[in-house]
Amino acid sequence: MTIALAPQDTPSQDAQHATAEGSFLHDVIAGLALQPKELAPKYFYDERGSQLFDNICALDEYYPYHVELELLPSVAADLSRFFHTELSAKESELGIIEFGAGSLRKITPLLDNIDCVSHLTAIDISKEHLLNSCNELRRQYSGLKVTAQAQDFTQPLNLEDPGSTRLGFFPGSTIGNLHRKQALDFLRNAGQTLGAGGYLLIGVDTKKPEYLLHQAYNDDRGVTAQFNKNILTRINRELGGDFDLMHFAHHAFYNHDYGRIEMHLRSLRAQRVHIADREFYFAKGESIHTENSYKYHPSEFADLARQAHWQTRRLWLAPDDLFAISLLQFNPAVDAR
Ligand SMILES: C[S@@+](CC[C@H](N)C(=O)[O-])C[C@H]1O[C@@H](n2cnc3c(N)ncnc32)[C@H](O)[C@@H]1O
């Protein structure tokens, strides 16, 4: 689903916007009809949601952001040497395709260290935020071609001029927001997009002591709670819903059985909520499951990647194994068992 691209509004973009709004309504109604109720985490991210995510990243407790950002310069220096030996003279240009680009803060260590990057395609579902982030990056790197693609990265992608060798970049452990089957589908689609021999640099959060995980998703200032509730604000504003945010509470915990943080919005009382012409009943204590954040041991993640025909070429671990960054290469001939 492509939502929109260029700054100007055209009739075809209006039609795309209508389609995006239609699928938002459809997904919300379908998700709230489930038992237990659920909403897809991609709907956190409108302009306000992206800003709130940046506010989360500014918190000391949110280690995944800081630890990955600190690891990236040494990863990028290694990658620069790797691509100098790996790329032949005729394939000396690298096109980077970043999935879930957000504020594009993690691309700068790569651009500062790898000199053969000719083009960046930044993909994100949060259109206004993406366009602003790309404009800012163009100002910083005037020689770099930057394309903004406001699109759902779980859908097949058509890339414009991505350079002769393709390096996907998927930081932030965003893959952890996908269930196992969704993660496999994403990796398979990325293989099609990046092509045989293409690379994927992917940041993945690791399993670790539960108190660290708990702190990261339950900050004292309530920023994560605001982010979580933004999904209800969007439903109210864009779909004419009547959620009363005072009567829902943020709830996040580590689910050992599934190896994931779960985020929920818990109803503080029995209540009815209306969206379009539908009514949804919430019992006191009932929750909407809004996000998973799966944590992987590096070997578990390498197994998952192999099942989608991705070979692990390099692995970098942050101190105390708090976070992992892997360089994968797509090889359709890899034994996926
Ligand atoms: C956890 S944030 C990570 C942001 C940034 N990459 C980082 O590492 O700090 C996830 C990002 O992916 C985007 N996103 C989430 N689901 C998406 C989807 N299905 N398609 C495209 N972008 C998505 C969000 O808008 C957000 O910018």
The ligand as an SDF file (V2000), in Angstrom:
LIG
                    3D

 27 29  0  0  0  0  0  0  0  0999 V2000
   10.5360    1.5390   16.2990 C   0  0  0  0  0  0  0  0  0  0  0  0
   10.4990    2.8850   15.1720 S   0  0  0  0  0  0  0  0  0  0  0  0
   12.1940    2.8990   14.6190 C   0  0  0  0  0  0  0  0  0  0  0  0
   12.5950    4.2010   14.0030 C   0  0  0  0  0  0  0  0  0  0  0  0
   14.0590    4.2790   13.5550 C   0  0  0  0  0  0  0  0  0  0  0  0
   14.3200    3.3560   12.4750 N   0  0  0  0  0  0  0  0  0  0  0  0
   14.9900    3.9820   14.6940 C   0  0  0  0  0  0  0  0  0  0  0  0
   15.6530    2.9500   14.6610 O   0  0  0  0  0  0  0  0  0  0  0  0
   15.0630    4.7860   15.6380 O   0  0  0  0  0  0  0  0  0  0  0  0
    9.6380    2.1460   13.8210 C   0  0  0  0  0  0  0  0  0  0  0  0
    9.5760    3.0050   12.5730 C   0  0  0  0  0  0  0  0  0  0  0  0
    9.0040    2.2050   11.5270 O   0  0  0  0  0  0  0  0  0  0  0  0
    7.8670    2.8640   10.9750 C   0  0  0  0  0  0  0  0  0  0  0  0
    6.8970    1.7990   10.6710 N   0  0  0  0  0  0  0  0  0  0  0  0
    6.2500    0.9940   11.5450 C   0  0  0  0  0  0  0  0  0  0  0  0
    5.5130    0.0880   10.8900 N   0  0  0  0  0  0  0  0  0  0  0  0
    5.6840    0.3400    9.5560 C   0  0  0  0  0  0  0  0  0  0  0  0
    5.1910   -0.2700    8.3820 C   0  0  0  0  0  0  0  0  0  0  0  0
    4.3620   -1.3290    8.4280 N   0  0  0  0  0  0  0  0  0  0  0  0
    5.5960    0.2330    7.1960 N   0  0  0  0  0  0  0  0  0  0  0  0
    6.4380    1.3030    7.1250 C   0  0  0  0  0  0  0  0  0  0  0  0
    6.9380    1.9200    8.2240 N   0  0  0  0  0  0  0  0  0  0  0  0
    6.5660    1.4350    9.4230 C   0  0  0  0  0  0  0  0  0  0  0  0
    7.3960    3.8430   12.0170 C   0  0  0  0  0  0  0  0  0  0  0  0
    6.7220    4.9450   11.4380 O   0  0  0  0  0  0  0  0  0  0  0  0
    8.7080    4.2290   12.6950 C   0  0  0  0  0  0  0  0  0  0  0  0
    9.3190    5.3160   12.0560 O   0  0  0  0  0  0  0  0  0  0  0  0
  1  2  1  0
  2  3  1  0
  2 10  1  0
  3  4  1  0
  4  5  1  0
  5  6  1  0
  5  7  1  0
  7  8  2  0
  7  9  1  0
 10 11  1  0
 11 12  1  0
 11 26  1  0
 12 13  1  0
 13 14  1  0
 13 24  1  0
 14 15  1  0
 14 23  1  0
 15 16  2  0
 16 17  1  0
 17 18  1  0
 17 23  2  0
 18 19  1  0
 18 20  2  0
 20 21  1  0
 21 22  2  0
 22 23  1  0
 24 25  1  0
 24 26  1  0
 26 27  1  0
M  CHG  2   2   1   9  -1
M  END
$$$$
